[in-house]
Amino acid sequence: MAEQCDILVSGGGVAGLTAAACFGAAGFKVICVDPTPPVTSRDAEGSDLRTTAFLQPAQELLSQYDLWEGLADHAAPLQIMRIVDAGGALPQARIVKDFNASDISDRPFGWNLPNWLLRREFLARIEGLANVDFRPGTGTKSLFTRTGEARVSLSDGSEVEARLVVACDGRNSPMREAAGIPVKTTRYGQKALAFAVTHPVPHENVSTEIHRSGGPFTLVPLPDYEGQPSSAIVWMERGARADELLRMAPERFEAEMTRRSCGLFGDLKLASRRTIWPIISQSAARLDGERLALMAEAAHVVPPIGAQGLNMSLVDLRCLLDLAAARPEGLGDAEMLSAYHKARHNEILLRIKGIDLLNRTSMLAPRPLRDLRALGLNALYSLAPVRRTLMQMGLGVK
Ligand SMILES: Cc1cc2nc3c(=O)[nH]c(=O)nc-3n(C[C@H](O)[C@H](O)[C@H](O)COP(=O)(O)OP(=O)(O)OC[C@H]3O[C@@H](n4cnc5c(N)ncnc54)[C@H](O)[C@@H]3O)c2cc1C
C-alpha cells in the first residue's frame, strides 16, 4: 500500500531542503527524497562551493520558519554592490559605481552563505521536525495523478500518495518531464568557475562585479578564512576558456584571476578547489501540473548575475506557502496551483529576460560595444530615482 503524506518534495538540493523545512514548520506532513545524499562539509568530495547571497525577502522567509538562526553567525552582510567596467589590455577599472543599500533600506541588500553550509543547517532543522521525513539515497521515478492526489513511485520500489508534489529536482527535473511540461532553453556557450579566495585588501562588505568580456567576474564577501579576508568568486567565461582556467596550475591561475580582478583586492590566493558550472537560461512553459508545482531550477534557471537564482526560488516557495496557509483544505488542488502559476510565471519570465540581457551585455568583446556599455552604466547610475528603482528591482521588492 502506498504511504500517505501532504507534500512530497522531489529533490533535496538547497531549494528542496528549504521547501521541506518550511512546509514542515507550517505543520504539513512532508516526505523529501533525493538520490544524492547532501554533502555537508566544505572540503569533502562533491561539496557545493557556490555561495548564495540571500536578499532581504529571502532572509525574512528563512527567519519566519526558524531557518535563519543556524545561519546568522556564518553570514557575510552585503552592504554595497560595486559595478566595475574594466578596459585596457592589462585590465583596469575604468568606471566604478557603488550601489549602497542605505539608499533604499536600513538593512544590507543581503547576506552571503556557502551552499554546503546551507545544506548542513537545513538538514539540522529538518531533523528537529517530526513531521518531515528526509530520505537521501532515494529518488522519484514516476508520477501518476488524479484530481484528488498524486501517486509517485520511488527508486526503492515504494510508492507515496501526496496531495501536492513539489518538484525541486533541478534543471532536468524528472517530475516536470513526467508531467510533460516543456522548457525553453537558451545556451550561451559559457561556463562559470566558482571557488573561494583570500586577499590582502579587506572587502568591507562590498560585493564587486567586474565586467570586461566573456561574462562578469564577481567577488562576494565571506567571513575571514584562516585569519585572512575572504571572498567567493564566480568567474564566467566562454566555455573553452573556462575549461582552460579550471585545469591551469594554481600559481598561474592565481596570477590570471588577480589580473582579471584588476588587482582591486591585491594578490588573490585560492582558498578552495575550483568547481565549474554550465550556464544556461531556462523556463518551464507552466509552473503547475495536476497535483504538481514546479519551483526553483525545475521551473527556472538563470545565469548567476545579481544573486537571483535561489532568491527567485524562495519567492516561489513563499507563494506556495501563502496559498497553502490561506486554504489548507485546498492543498495541491487546481485552484491553488493555477493561482501559483498566475502569481509567479510572468514575473519569472521578465526576470529571466532581464538577466539574459545583462549577461549578453557583459559578454561583449568588441571595444565600441564595451564603451557603450560603460556609457550606459554611467547614465543609469547618475539618475538617483532610476538607481534606487534598479536596486529595489534587484531585491525583488519592486
Ligand atoms: C556559479 C553559480 C552561482 C550562483 N550564485 C547564486 C547566488 O548568489 N544567489 C542565488 O540566489 N542563486 C545563485 N545561484 C543559483 C543557485 O545556486 C541555484 O538556484 C540553486 O543552487 C539550485 O537549487 P535547486 O535546489 O533548484 O537545484 P539543484 O541544486 O540542482 O538540486 C536538485 C536536486 O534534485 C535532485 N534530484 C535529481 N533527480 C531526482 C529525482 N529523480 N528524485 C529526487 N531528487 C532528484 C538532485 O540530486 C539535486 O540534489 C548560483 C548558481 C551558479 C551556477
The ligand as a Gaussian input file, in Angstrom:
#p B3LYP/6-31G(d) Opt

LIG

0 1
 C       28.059000      29.596000     -10.101000
 C       26.678000      29.853000      -9.533000
 C       26.498000      30.807000      -8.530000
 C       25.217000      31.069000      -8.007000
 N       25.045000      32.061000      -7.070000
 C       23.788000      32.359000      -6.613000
 C       23.551000      33.437000      -5.668000
 O       24.460000      34.140000      -5.216000
 N       22.278000      33.671000      -5.267000
 C       21.227000      32.925000      -5.721000
 O       20.078000      33.204000      -5.340000
 N       21.424000      31.899000      -6.593000
 C       22.673000      31.613000      -7.046000
 N       22.863000      30.592000      -7.949000
 C       21.752000      29.728000      -8.284000
 C       21.578000      28.671000      -7.198000
 O       22.810000      28.085000      -6.854000
 C       20.630000      27.620000      -7.693000
 O       19.414000      28.253000      -7.986000
 C       20.378000      26.574000      -6.664000
 O       21.522000      26.020000      -6.093000
 C       19.634000      25.469000      -7.366000
 O       18.993000      24.789000      -6.439000
 P       17.953000      23.654000      -6.777000
 O       17.719000      23.018000      -5.459000
 O       16.821000      24.165000      -7.569000
 O       18.690000      22.657000      -7.802000
 P       19.823000      21.592000      -7.541000
 O       20.855000      22.078000      -6.601000
 O       20.260000      21.127000      -8.881000
 O       19.073000      20.419000      -6.776000
 C       18.275000      19.494000      -7.441000
 C       18.298000      18.215000      -6.628000
 O       17.383000      17.305000      -7.220000
 C       17.934000      16.027000      -7.064000
 N       17.314000      15.069000      -7.984000
 C       17.652000      14.754000      -9.261000
 N       16.872000      13.748000      -9.711000
 C       15.995000      13.460000      -8.711000
 C       14.951000      12.504000      -8.567000
 N       14.632000      11.642000      -9.536000
 N       14.263000      12.479000      -7.396000
 C       14.567000      13.337000      -6.396000
 N       15.568000      14.231000      -6.472000
 C       16.265000      14.288000      -7.618000
 C       19.439000      16.218000      -7.325000
 O       20.188000      15.148000      -6.766000
 C       19.667000      17.543000      -6.620000
 O       20.111000      17.382000      -5.283000
 C       24.118000      30.328000      -8.496000
 C       24.296000      29.360000      -9.498000
 C       25.567000      29.131000     -10.037000
 C       25.732000      28.122000     -11.156000

